[in-house]
Amino acid sequence: MSQTAVTQRPILEIACFNQESAVVAARAGADRIELCKDYHLGGLSADAEILENLKSQLTIPIYAMIRPHAEGFCYEELDFEVMKRTLNSLKSYGADGFVFGILNRSPQKPRDPNVSWVDVSRNKQLVQLAEGRPCTFHRAFDLIPESHWENALADIMECGFASILTNGGASGTTATECVDKLQTLVRYKTQLQGGRKLQSNRVPEIIVGGGVRASNIGLLRDVTGASVFHSAALLASDEVTCANEVFKMKDKIARAWEVDGKAQ
Protein backbone atom coordinates (compact mmCIF):
# COMPACT_ATOMS: atom_id res chain seq x y z
CA MET A 1 0.00 0.00 0.00
CA SER A 2 1.22 3.54 -0.76
CA GLN A 3 3.03 5.55 1.88
CA THR A 4 0.69 8.41 1.02
CA ALA A 5 -2.93 7.56 0.26
CA VAL A 6 -4.03 8.50 -3.25
CA THR A 7 -7.77 9.02 -3.43
CA GLN A 8 -8.11 10.65 -6.86
CA ARG A 9 -8.13 8.45 -9.95
CA PRO A 10 -4.64 8.80 -11.48
CA ILE A 11 -4.11 10.72 -14.70
CA LEU A 12 -1.33 10.07 -17.22
CA GLU A 13 -0.47 13.06 -19.41
CA ILE A 14 1.82 12.46 -22.38
CA ALA A 15 3.89 15.27 -23.91
CA CYS A 16 3.71 14.90 -27.69
CA PHE A 17 5.92 16.77 -30.13
CA ASN A 18 4.27 15.58 -33.33
CA GLN A 19 0.92 14.35 -34.56
CA GLU A 20 1.88 10.67 -34.74
CA SER A 21 2.96 10.65 -31.09
CA ALA A 22 -0.38 12.05 -29.94
CA VAL A 23 -2.32 9.37 -31.83
CA VAL A 24 -0.06 6.62 -30.46
CA ALA A 25 -0.35 7.94 -26.90
CA ALA A 26 -4.14 8.17 -27.04
CA ARG A 27 -4.50 4.64 -28.40
CA ALA A 28 -2.15 3.31 -25.72
CA GLY A 29 -4.27 4.69 -22.90
CA ALA A 30 -3.07 8.23 -22.17
CA ASP A 31 -5.64 10.34 -20.34
CA ARG A 32 -4.47 13.65 -21.76
CA ILE A 33 -2.06 15.07 -24.33
CA GLU A 34 0.25 18.02 -23.84
CA LEU A 35 0.83 19.17 -27.41
CA CYS A 36 4.00 21.07 -28.25
CA LYS A 37 6.90 20.95 -30.70
CA ASP A 38 10.72 20.93 -30.68
CA TYR A 39 11.61 18.32 -28.08
CA HIS A 40 15.28 19.31 -28.20
CA LEU A 41 14.32 22.81 -26.99
CA GLY A 42 12.20 21.55 -24.13
CA GLY A 43 8.92 22.14 -25.93
CA LEU A 44 7.65 25.25 -27.73
CA SER A 45 4.18 26.48 -28.72
CA ALA A 46 1.95 23.89 -30.34
CA ASP A 47 1.21 23.97 -34.07
CA ALA A 48 -2.39 25.02 -34.76
CA GLU A 49 -2.74 22.82 -37.85
CA ILE A 50 -1.66 19.73 -35.94
CA LEU A 51 -4.04 20.59 -33.13
CA GLU A 52 -6.90 20.93 -35.59
CA ASN A 53 -6.11 17.54 -37.13
CA LEU A 54 -5.88 15.85 -33.74
CA LYS A 55 -9.16 17.30 -32.51
CA SER A 56 -10.88 15.50 -35.38
CA GLN A 57 -9.23 12.18 -34.42
CA LEU A 58 -8.99 12.07 -30.61
CA THR A 59 -11.51 12.32 -27.81
CA ILE A 60 -9.12 12.81 -24.87
CA PRO A 61 -8.26 16.39 -23.79
CA ILE A 62 -5.41 18.17 -25.56
CA TYR A 63 -3.56 20.89 -23.66
CA ALA A 64 -1.53 23.20 -25.90
CA MET A 65 1.86 24.62 -24.98
CA ILE A 66 2.27 28.41 -25.15
CA ARG A 67 6.01 29.08 -25.20
CA PRO A 68 7.42 31.38 -27.91
CA HIS A 69 11.11 30.53 -27.44
CA ALA A 70 13.50 28.48 -25.32
CA GLU A 71 15.43 31.43 -23.87
CA GLY A 72 14.07 31.10 -20.36
CA PHE A 73 10.68 32.04 -18.93
CA CYS A 74 11.07 35.81 -18.61
CA TYR A 75 9.44 37.41 -21.61
CA GLU A 76 9.68 40.81 -23.27
CA GLU A 77 6.46 42.64 -24.15
CA LEU A 78 6.69 41.49 -27.78
CA ASP A 79 6.97 37.86 -26.59
CA PHE A 80 3.92 38.33 -24.40
CA GLU A 81 1.89 39.68 -27.31
CA VAL A 82 2.90 36.61 -29.33
CA MET A 83 1.80 34.37 -26.44
CA LYS A 84 -1.62 36.04 -26.32
CA ARG A 85 -2.12 35.69 -30.08
CA THR A 86 -0.97 32.06 -29.99
CA LEU A 87 -3.34 31.22 -27.15
CA ASN A 88 -6.28 32.81 -28.94
CA SER A 89 -5.41 30.96 -32.13
CA LEU A 90 -5.07 27.57 -30.43
CA LYS A 91 -8.27 28.24 -28.51
CA SER A 92 -10.10 28.73 -31.81
CA TYR A 93 -8.76 25.38 -33.00
CA GLY A 94 -10.22 23.58 -29.99
CA ALA A 95 -7.48 23.37 -27.37
CA ASP A 96 -8.95 21.93 -24.17
CA GLY A 97 -6.37 23.63 -21.94
CA PHE A 98 -3.06 25.48 -22.02
CA VAL A 99 0.44 25.10 -20.63
CA PHE A 100 2.66 28.11 -19.90
CA GLY A 101 4.49 29.97 -17.18
CA ILE A 102 5.97 33.46 -16.91
CA LEU A 103 8.58 34.48 -14.35
CA ASN A 104 9.29 38.05 -13.33
CA ARG A 105 12.97 38.30 -14.18
CA SER A 106 16.13 36.28 -14.63
CA PRO A 107 16.50 33.70 -11.86
CA GLN A 108 20.28 34.16 -12.09
CA LYS A 109 20.04 37.63 -10.54
CA PRO A 110 19.96 38.17 -6.76
CA ARG A 111 16.39 38.30 -5.57
CA ASP A 112 14.71 39.86 -2.57
CA PRO A 113 12.95 37.01 -0.69
CA ASN A 114 9.80 39.15 -0.60
CA VAL A 115 9.73 39.64 -4.38
CA SER A 116 7.58 37.19 -6.31
CA TRP A 117 9.19 34.93 -8.88
CA VAL A 118 5.82 34.55 -10.62
CA ASP A 119 4.63 37.30 -12.95
CA VAL A 120 1.11 37.33 -11.54
CA SER A 121 -0.25 40.04 -13.82
CA ARG A 122 0.70 38.50 -17.16
CA ASN A 123 0.00 34.89 -16.13
CA LYS A 124 -3.43 35.99 -14.94
CA GLN A 125 -4.11 37.69 -18.27
CA LEU A 126 -3.39 34.47 -20.15
CA VAL A 127 -5.52 32.41 -17.76
CA GLN A 128 -8.37 34.84 -18.33
CA LEU A 129 -7.90 34.59 -22.12
CA ALA A 130 -8.31 30.82 -21.73
CA GLU A 131 -11.93 31.52 -20.77
CA GLY A 132 -12.34 28.71 -18.27
CA ARG A 133 -10.11 26.15 -19.98
CA PRO A 134 -7.66 24.73 -17.40
CA CYS A 135 -4.12 26.08 -17.45
CA THR A 136 -0.94 24.40 -16.23
CA PHE A 137 2.00 26.40 -14.86
CA HIS A 138 4.77 24.40 -16.45
CA ARG A 139 8.41 23.68 -15.74
CA ALA A 140 9.25 27.33 -15.11
CA PHE A 141 8.39 26.26 -11.55
CA ASP A 142 11.61 24.22 -11.47
CA LEU A 143 13.64 27.44 -11.50
CA ILE A 144 12.02 28.61 -8.26
CA PRO A 145 14.02 27.64 -5.13
CA GLU A 146 12.25 25.52 -2.53
CA SER A 147 12.52 28.38 -0.05
CA HIS A 148 10.14 30.39 -2.30
CA TRP A 149 7.61 27.63 -2.98
CA GLU A 150 5.06 28.80 -0.45
CA ASN A 151 4.84 32.28 -1.97
CA ALA A 152 5.00 30.90 -5.51
CA LEU A 153 2.12 28.51 -4.86
CA ALA A 154 0.02 31.36 -3.49
CA ASP A 155 0.79 33.48 -6.56
CA ILE A 156 0.07 30.63 -8.98
CA MET A 157 -3.22 29.98 -7.23
CA GLU A 158 -4.09 33.69 -7.46
CA CYS A 159 -3.50 33.53 -11.22
CA GLY A 160 -6.11 30.78 -11.49
CA PHE A 161 -3.91 27.90 -12.67
CA ALA A 162 -5.42 24.43 -12.36
CA SER A 163 -2.08 22.63 -12.04
CA ILE A 164 1.70 22.90 -11.78
CA LEU A 165 4.09 20.68 -13.75
CA THR A 166 7.35 20.12 -11.88
CA ASN A 167 10.13 17.64 -11.23
CA GLY A 168 10.44 19.00 -7.70
CA GLY A 169 13.96 20.34 -8.08
CA ALA A 170 16.43 22.29 -10.12
CA SER A 171 16.01 22.31 -13.88
CA GLY A 172 17.80 19.31 -15.39
CA THR A 173 17.17 16.93 -12.50
CA THR A 174 14.63 14.12 -12.60
CA ALA A 175 11.56 13.47 -10.50
CA THR A 176 13.17 10.42 -8.91
CA GLU A 177 16.13 12.53 -7.79
CA CYS A 178 13.71 14.98 -6.14
CA VAL A 179 11.09 12.54 -4.88
CA ASP A 180 11.25 13.76 -1.27
CA LYS A 181 10.75 17.38 -2.35
CA LEU A 182 7.82 16.34 -4.51
CA GLN A 183 6.30 14.56 -1.54
CA THR A 184 6.65 17.75 0.52
CA LEU A 185 5.07 19.81 -2.28
CA VAL A 186 2.10 17.46 -2.66
CA ARG A 187 1.54 17.42 1.10
CA TYR A 188 1.67 21.20 1.26
CA LYS A 189 -0.81 21.40 -1.61
CA THR A 190 -3.11 19.01 0.27
CA GLN A 191 -2.88 21.13 3.42
CA LEU A 192 -3.74 24.25 1.41
CA GLN A 193 -6.66 22.45 -0.14
CA GLY A 194 -8.02 21.55 3.27
CA GLY A 195 -7.95 25.19 4.35
CA ARG A 196 -9.36 26.66 1.12
CA LYS A 197 -12.71 24.93 0.78
CA LEU A 198 -14.59 28.22 0.65
CA GLN A 199 -12.13 30.03 -1.64
CA SER A 200 -13.00 30.67 -5.28
CA ASN A 201 -9.52 29.77 -6.56
CA ARG A 202 -8.77 26.07 -6.24
CA VAL A 203 -5.36 24.82 -5.16
CA PRO A 204 -3.35 23.75 -8.23
CA GLU A 205 -2.84 20.02 -8.74
CA ILE A 206 0.80 18.91 -8.68
CA ILE A 207 1.78 17.12 -11.90
CA VAL A 208 4.93 15.02 -11.47
CA GLY A 209 7.18 15.16 -14.52
CA GLY A 210 10.84 14.84 -15.41
CA GLY A 211 12.14 11.41 -16.44
CA VAL A 212 8.90 9.63 -15.53
CA ARG A 213 8.86 6.12 -16.99
CA ALA A 214 7.24 2.75 -16.36
CA SER A 215 10.30 1.75 -14.34
CA ASN A 216 9.80 4.49 -11.74
CA ILE A 217 6.18 5.68 -11.89
CA GLY A 218 5.13 3.26 -9.18
CA LEU A 219 7.75 4.58 -6.78
CA LEU A 220 6.89 8.19 -7.61
CA ARG A 221 3.23 7.56 -6.99
CA ASP A 222 3.77 5.70 -3.72
CA VAL A 223 6.19 8.20 -2.20
CA THR A 224 4.76 11.51 -3.42
CA GLY A 225 1.05 10.75 -3.17
CA ALA A 226 0.54 12.58 -6.48
CA SER A 227 -2.34 11.69 -8.78
CA VAL A 228 -1.15 13.19 -12.08
CA PHE A 229 1.98 12.15 -13.96
CA HIS A 230 3.63 13.58 -17.07
CA SER A 231 5.98 11.85 -19.51
CA ALA A 232 7.10 12.09 -23.12
CA ALA A 233 7.37 8.27 -23.15
CA LEU A 234 10.25 8.50 -25.62
CA LEU A 235 12.88 5.78 -25.67
CA ALA A 236 16.51 6.39 -26.70
CA SER A 237 16.62 8.66 -29.75
CA ASP A 238 13.07 7.94 -30.90
CA GLU A 239 10.93 10.86 -32.04
CA VAL A 240 7.61 9.09 -31.64
CA THR A 241 5.98 8.15 -28.35
CA CYS A 242 6.48 4.50 -27.36
CA ALA A 243 3.04 2.89 -27.12
CA ASN A 244 4.23 0.09 -24.84
CA GLU A 245 5.75 2.57 -22.41
CA VAL A 246 2.49 4.52 -22.22
CA PHE A 247 0.50 1.32 -21.71
CA LYS A 248 2.80 0.10 -18.92
CA MET A 249 2.76 3.46 -17.10
CA LYS A 250 -1.02 3.67 -17.29
CA ASP A 251 -1.40 0.07 -16.18
CA LYS A 252 0.88 0.53 -13.16
CA ILE A 253 -0.85 3.60 -11.75
CA ALA A 254 -4.32 2.23 -12.48
CA ARG A 255 -3.59 -1.09 -10.75
CA ALA A 256 -2.06 0.66 -7.75
CA TRP A 257 -5.11 2.90 -7.44
CA GLU A 258 -7.43 -0.12 -7.53
CA VAL A 259 -5.40 -1.80 -4.78
CA ASP A 260 -5.60 1.32 -2.63
CA GLY A 261 -9.35 1.48 -3.15
CA LYS A 262 -9.80 -2.13 -2.02
CA ALA A 263 -7.56 -1.54 1.00
CA GLN A 264 -9.70 1.34 2.29
C-alpha positions, -999 to 999 in steps of 0.1 A, spaced: 0 0 0 12 35 -8 30 56 19 7 84 10 -29 76 3 -40 85 -33 -78 90 -34 -81 107 -69 -81 84 -100 -46 88 -115 -41 107 -147 -13 101 -172 -5 131 -194 18 125 -224 39 153 -239 37 149 -277 59 168 -301 43 156 -333 9 143 -346 19 107 -347 30 107 -311 -4 120 -299 -23 94 -318 -1 66 -305 -3 79 -269 -41 82 -270 -45 46 -284 -21 33 -257 -43 47 -229 -31 82 -222 -56 103 -203 -45 137 -218 -21 151 -243 3 180 -238 8 192 -274 40 211 -282 69 210 -307 107 209 -307 116 183 -281 153 193 -282 143 228 -270 122 215 -241 89 221 -259 76 252 -277 42 265 -287 20 239 -303 12 240 -341 -24 250 -348 -27 228 -379 -17 197 -359 -40 206 -331 -69 209 -356 -61 175 -371 -59 159 -337 -92 173 -325 -109 155 -354 -92 122 -344 -90 121 -306 -115 123 -278 -91 128 -249 -83 164 -238 -54 182 -256 -36 209 -237 -15 232 -259 19 246 -250 23 284 -251 60 291 -252 74 314 -279 111 305 -274 135 285 -253 154 314 -239 141 311 -204 107 320 -189 111 358 -186 94 374 -216 97 408 -233 65 426 -242 67 415 -278 70 379 -266 39 383 -244 19 397 -273 29 366 -293 18 344 -264 -16 360 -263 -21 357 -301 -10 321 -300 -33 312 -272 -63 328 -289 -54 310 -321 -51 276 -304 -83 282 -285 -101 287 -318 -88 254 -330 -102 236 -300 -75 234 -274 -89 219 -242 -64 236 -219 -31 255 -220 4 251 -206 27 281 -199 45 300 -172 60 335 -169 86 345 -143 93 380 -133 130 383 -142 161 363 -146 165 337 -119 203 342 -121 200 376 -105 200 382 -68 164 383 -56 147 399 -26 129 370 -7 98 391 -6 97 396 -44 76 372 -63 92 349 -89 58 345 -106 46 373 -129 11 373 -115 -3 400 -138 7 385 -172 0 349 -161 -34 360 -149 -41 377 -183 -34 345 -202 -55 324 -178 -84 348 -183 -79 346 -221 -83 308 -217 -119 315 -208 -123 287 -183 -101 262 -200 -77 247 -174 -41 261 -175 -9 244 -162 20 264 -149 48 244 -165 84 237 -157 92 273 -151 84 263 -116 116 242 -115 136 274 -115 120 286 -83 140 276 -51 122 255 -25 125 284 0 101 304 -23 76 276 -30 51 288 -4 48 323 -20 50 309 -55 21 285 -49 0 314 -35 8 335 -66 1 306 -90 -32 300 -72 -41 337 -75 -35 335 -112 -61 308 -115 -39 279 -127 -54 244 -124 -21 226 -120 17 229 -118 41 207 -138 74 201 -119 101 176 -112 104 190 -77 140 203 -81 164 223 -101 160 223 -139 178 193 -154 172 169 -125 146 141 -126 116 135 -105 132 104 -89 161 125 -78 137 150 -61 111 125 -49 112 138 -13 107 174 -23 78 163 -45 63 146 -15 66 178 5 51 198 -23 21 175 -27 15 174 11 17 212 13 -8 214 -16 -31 190 3 -29 211 34 -37 242 14 -67 224 -1 -80 215 33 -80 252 43 -94 267 11 -127 249 8 -146 282 6 -121 300 -16 -130 307 -53 -95 298 -66 -88 261 -62 -54 248 -52 -34 238 -82 -28 200 -87 8 189 -87 18 171 -119 49 150 -115 72 152 -145 108 148 -154 121 114 -164 89 96 -155 89 61 -170 72 28 -164 103 17 -143 98 45 -117 62 57 -119 51 33 -92 78 46 -68 69 82 -76 32 76 -70 38 57 -37 62 82 -22 48 115 -34 10 108 -32 5 126 -65 -23 117 -88 -12 132 -121 20 121 -140 36 136 -171 60 118 -195 71 121 -231 74 83 -232 102 85 -256 129 58 -257 165 64 -267 166 87 -297 131 79 -309 109 109 -320 76 91 -316 60 81 -284 65 45 -274 30 29 -271 42 1 -248 58 26 -224 25 45 -222 5 13 -217 28 1 -189 28 35 -171 -10 37 -173 -14 1 -162 9 5 -132 -9 36 -117 -43 22 -125 -36 -11 -107 -21 7 -77 -51 29 -74 -74 -1 -75 -54 -18 -48 -56 13 -26 -93 15 -32 -98 -21 -20 -76 -15 10 -97 13 23 
